[in-house]
């Protein structure tokens, strides 16, 4: 198992980015994927939805603060988008190719992850079995991203790298972490 660290950068914009840092780590062992995000800084600059009692699968979580990652099978156009809301809600989408054939991934009926909220940090941690969607022999390419919604409803887009002229988390050139 190799644990890789990451640091996300906001997509360049004319609007100032909030004074935040988003860092974390990702690893895969025996097809168990573990990812942890840590958001630090002035969290008053972030709309963080309160934790729900019963997390559920929800659509369009990316319209608010949302921690995301994309898994692509190496040498295949197929990929998955995982959405984790600080409220505890979640979703997973499967794509046949670049923004093509989007469907909810029904292999998962829950996606439990932990949310730790502190005055100056928010930590999201997920440990998930990938055997439901891919074999452990398949190499994965990963893009790690976050959508940050500010109190004025301005949204910033954070990623390990931004390869497009516009913020676009689906570009396979951005899936640069190999696990």
matplotlib code that plots the C-alpha trace (Angstrom):
import matplotlib.pyplot as plt

x = [0.0, 1.2, -0.4, -0.2, -0.7, -2.5, -3.0, -5.8, -5.6, -8.5, -9.2, -7.8, -10.5, -11.0, -12.8, -10.6, -10.4, -11.2, -8.3, -8.4, -6.2, -7.5, -5.1, -5.3, -4.2, -5.4, -4.4, -5.6, -4.8, -6.6, -9.1, -10.0, -9.8, -9.1, -9.3, -9.2, -9.7, -8.8, -10.2, -8.4, -8.5, -11.3, -14.3, -16.6, -15.8, -17.4, -21.1, -20.9, -24.3, -25.1, -24.8, -28.0, -29.3, -29.7, -27.3, -28.9, -28.0, -28.7, -28.3, -26.5, -24.5, -21.9, -24.2, -23.0, -19.8, -18.9, -15.8, -15.3, -13.0, -13.0, -11.8, -10.8, -9.7, -6.3, -6.6, -10.4, -12.8, -15.0, -14.9, -16.8, -17.6, -17.9, -19.6, -19.4, -21.3, -20.2, -23.9, -23.2, -25.2, -23.5, -23.7, -21.7, -22.1, -20.7, -19.7, -19.0, -16.7, -16.1, -19.4, -21.1, -23.7, -24.0, -25.9, -26.1, -23.8, -26.2, -23.5, -23.5, -26.6, -24.7, -21.4, -20.5, -17.9, -17.0, -17.2, -15.3, -16.1, -13.8, -13.8, -10.8, -11.0, -13.3, -12.1, -13.9, -12.7, -13.9, -12.9, -14.7, -14.5, -14.1, -14.7, -18.3, -17.2, -13.6, -11.2, -8.1, -5.9, -7.1, -4.9, -6.7, -6.2, -7.7, -8.7, -9.3, -11.5, -13.7, -16.4, -16.5, -19.6, -19.1, -21.8, -22.3, -23.1, -19.9, -18.5, -14.8, -13.5, -10.5, -8.4, -4.9, -4.5, -6.7, -6.0, -8.8, -9.6, -12.5, -12.9, -13.8, -13.2, -14.1, -11.0, -9.0, -5.8, -6.6, -6.7, -3.0, -2.8, -2.1, -3.3]
y = [0.0, 3.4, 6.4, 9.5, 13.0, 15.8, 19.5, 21.1, 24.5, 26.8, 27.2, 30.6, 33.3, 37.0, 36.6, 36.2, 32.7, 32.1, 31.8, 28.0, 25.0, 21.6, 18.7, 15.0, 11.6, 8.6, 4.9, 1.6, -1.8, -5.0, -2.9, -0.9, 2.8, 5.2, 9.0, 11.8, 15.5, 18.2, 21.7, 24.3, 28.1, 30.6, 28.3, 31.3, 31.7, 28.3, 27.3, 23.9, 22.2, 20.7, 16.9, 15.1, 12.3, 9.8, 10.3, 9.5, 9.3, 12.8, 14.3, 17.6, 17.8, 19.7, 22.8, 23.2, 22.5, 19.0, 16.8, 14.8, 12.3, 10.6, 7.1, 6.0, 2.6, 3.0, 2.6, 2.8, 5.8, 4.5, 6.4, 7.1, 10.3, 10.1, 13.0, 13.5, 16.3, 17.6, 16.9, 13.2, 12.8, 11.1, 9.9, 7.9, 8.3, 6.0, 7.4, 5.5, 8.3, 12.0, 13.3, 10.5, 7.9, 9.4, 7.0, 6.5, 3.7, 1.1, -1.2, 0.9, 1.4, 3.3, 5.1, 5.6, 8.2, 10.3, 14.0, 15.8, 19.4, 21.7, 25.5, 25.8, 22.5, 20.0, 16.4, 14.0, 10.4, 7.5, 3.9, 2.0, -1.5, -1.1, -4.7, -3.9, -1.9, -3.0, -5.8, -5.2, -6.0, -2.9, 0.2, 3.4, 7.0, 9.5, 13.1, 14.7, 17.7, 19.9, 22.4, 25.3, 27.4, 30.8, 32.7, 35.1, 31.9, 32.3, 28.9, 28.0, 24.8, 23.1, 20.3, 18.7, 20.2, 22.1, 21.1, 23.0, 26.5, 26.3, 24.4, 20.8, 17.9, 15.4, 15.9, 12.7, 14.7, 15.7, 12.1, 12.2, 10.2, 6.5, 3.9]
z = [0.0, -0.9, 0.7, -1.5, -0.3, -2.2, -2.1, -4.0, -5.8, -6.8, -10.5, -11.5, -11.4, -11.5, -8.2, -5.1, -3.7, -0.1, 2.3, 2.6, 2.3, 1.1, 1.7, 2.3, 1.4, -0.7, -0.7, -2.1, -0.6, -1.5, -3.5, -0.4, -1.2, 1.6, 1.1, 3.6, 2.9, 5.4, 4.8, 7.0, 7.2, 7.7, 7.6, 7.8, 4.1, 3.4, 3.4, 5.3, 5.5, 8.9, 9.4, 8.7, 11.0, 8.2, 5.2, 1.8, -1.9, -3.4, -6.8, -7.6, -4.4, -6.4, -6.3, -2.7, -0.8, -1.9, -1.7, -4.9, -6.6, -9.9, -10.6, -14.1, -15.2, -17.0, -20.8, -20.6, -21.1, -18.3, -15.0, -11.7, -9.9, -6.1, -4.3, -0.5, 1.2, 4.6, 5.5, 5.1, 1.9, -1.1, -4.6, -7.2, -10.9, -13.7, -17.0, -20.3, -21.5, -21.1, -19.7, -21.6, -20.3, -16.8, -14.5, -10.8, -9.8, -8.4, -7.1, -4.0, -1.8, 0.8, 1.1, 4.8, 5.5, 8.5, 9.0, 11.7, 12.1, 14.2, 14.4, 12.1, 10.1, 8.5, 7.9, 5.6, 5.6, 3.4, 3.3, 0.5, -1.1, -4.8, -5.6, -6.5, -9.5, -10.5, -9.9, -7.7, -10.8, -12.6, -12.3, -11.5, -12.4, -9.9, -9.9, -6.5, -6.4, -4.2, -4.7, -2.2, -1.9, -0.1, 1.8, -1.1, -3.2, -5.2, -6.0, -6.3, -7.9, -6.4, -7.9, -7.8, -11.3, -13.7, -17.3, -19.1, -20.1, -17.7, -14.4, -15.6, -13.2, -15.9, -18.1, -18.0, -18.3, -14.7, -13.4, -12.5, -9.3, -10.0, -7.5]

ax = plt.figure().add_subplot(projection="3d")
ax.plot(x, y, z, "-o")
ax.set_aspect("equal")
plt.show()
